[in-house]
Amino acid sequence: DQQVKQNSPSLSVQEGRISILNCDYTNSMFDYFLWYKKYPAEGPTFLISISSIKDKNEDGRFTVFLNKSAKHLSLHIVPSQPGDSAVYFCAASAITRDNYGQNFVFGPGTRLSVLP
Amino acid sequence: NAGVMQNPRHLVRRRGQEARLRCSPMKGHSHVYWYRQLPEEGLKFMVYLQKENIIDESGMPKERFSAEFPKEGPSILRIQQVVRGDSAAYFCASSKRAANTGELFFGEGSRLTVL
């Protein structure tokens, strides 16, 4: 049962245009959402996050939008650059049942290719 | 380097041997997570530990896999009697317990190859 879904395994975008990566989740207990970027043979690196009490967070070229009613979030990259080519993972976080810590569930990832 | 340190980066084992993967969290972080990435797949949660405690092991296979995070020293993910299907990249991540930030910091991963 996939709690976090990224339905597009891959996406190709021309350099300079907007990249939009989508993510859907099923668990209404998630209260924090994150995007990670991963290059081959490296560990994922944190990109941007958003709390469930917000609907938008922006950091430079990266903006994350959250639609709680639709249980949907998206990452916008504009303008896209060839160096953005990587796998992007959406993750959702919730406090554990005993209220002691946080657990993180990752989607399967979307491979973004930015073409020069 | 104050980041999450994993070793070994690459490990080759024959079927039936044991694999031990180590993870030292970032300084000040007391929560450790292990994820597995099979070839061409996403990150699958395995286990979440705090010092001397397993918080959530719902993603761990029931047999052959175990994890610990002792009071002193790194977290260890142990795989006994490895099989070819265990070949994967194993990522460790750490965090502070901060209920409203939720940021995980990942290591570079340990790549296990079972011959």
Interface residues (C-beta under 8 A of the other chain):
Chain A: Q6 Y32 L34 Y36 A41 E42 G43 P44 T45 F46 S49 S51 F89 A91 S93 I95 T96 D98 Y100 G101 Q102 N103 F104 V105 F106 G107 P108 G109
Chain B: V4 Q6 H31 Y33 Y35 E41 G42 L43 K44 F45 Y48 Q50 I55 D56 F91 A93 S95 R97 A99 N100 T101 G102 E103 L104 F105 F106 G107 E108 G109
